[in-house]
Amino acid sequence: MASQTALNPPRGECRQCWRHAYDSREAHAHLGPREDCPACVDHMVHGHPDQMIVR
């Protein structure tokens, strides 16, 4: 289960990036060793979708 910190990003932060940073093991459990998370890579390449930013 995700921690309260992981589930409550501050204003201006991306919800997905915040969760992946503060609950990395759970968010990336489906990946193999040394495998990049497709969702994280997408955010690094294309930026953060506006609807995912905490207002």
C-alpha positions in Angstrom: 0.0 0.0 0.0 1.3 3.5 -0.9 2.4 5.7 1.9 0.6 8.9 2.8 3.5 11.0 1.4 3.3 9.2 -1.9 -0.4 9.8 -2.2 -0.4 13.5 -1.2 1.9 15.5 -3.5 2.2 19.2 -2.9 0.9 21.9 -5.2 2.8 22.2 -8.5 3.9 18.5 -8.5 2.9 15.8 -10.9 0.9 13.1 -9.1 2.4 10.2 -11.0 6.0 11.4 -10.6 5.5 12.1 -6.9 4.1 8.6 -6.3 6.8 6.9 -8.3 9.5 8.8 -6.4 8.0 8.2 -2.9 6.7 4.7 -3.4 9.1 3.5 -6.0 9.1 -0.2 -5.1 5.3 -0.6 -5.4 5.0 1.7 -8.4 7.8 -0.2 -10.3 7.1 -3.8 -9.0 6.0 -4.9 -12.4 9.4 -4.1 -13.9 12.4 -6.4 -14.2 15.9 -5.4 -12.9 17.3 -2.5 -14.8 14.1 -2.0 -16.8 12.9 1.5 -17.3 9.4 2.4 -16.3 7.4 3.4 -19.5 5.3 5.9 -17.6 8.3 7.6 -16.1 10.1 7.7 -19.5 7.0 9.2 -21.1 7.0 12.0 -18.6 10.7 12.7 -19.1 10.3 12.8 -22.9 6.8 14.5 -23.3 6.4 16.4 -20.0 3.7 16.1 -17.4 0.1 16.1 -18.6 -1.6 19.2 -17.2 -4.4 17.2 -15.5 -1.8 15.4 -13.4 -0.3 18.6 -11.8 -1.7 19.3 -8.3 -3.4 22.7 -8.3 
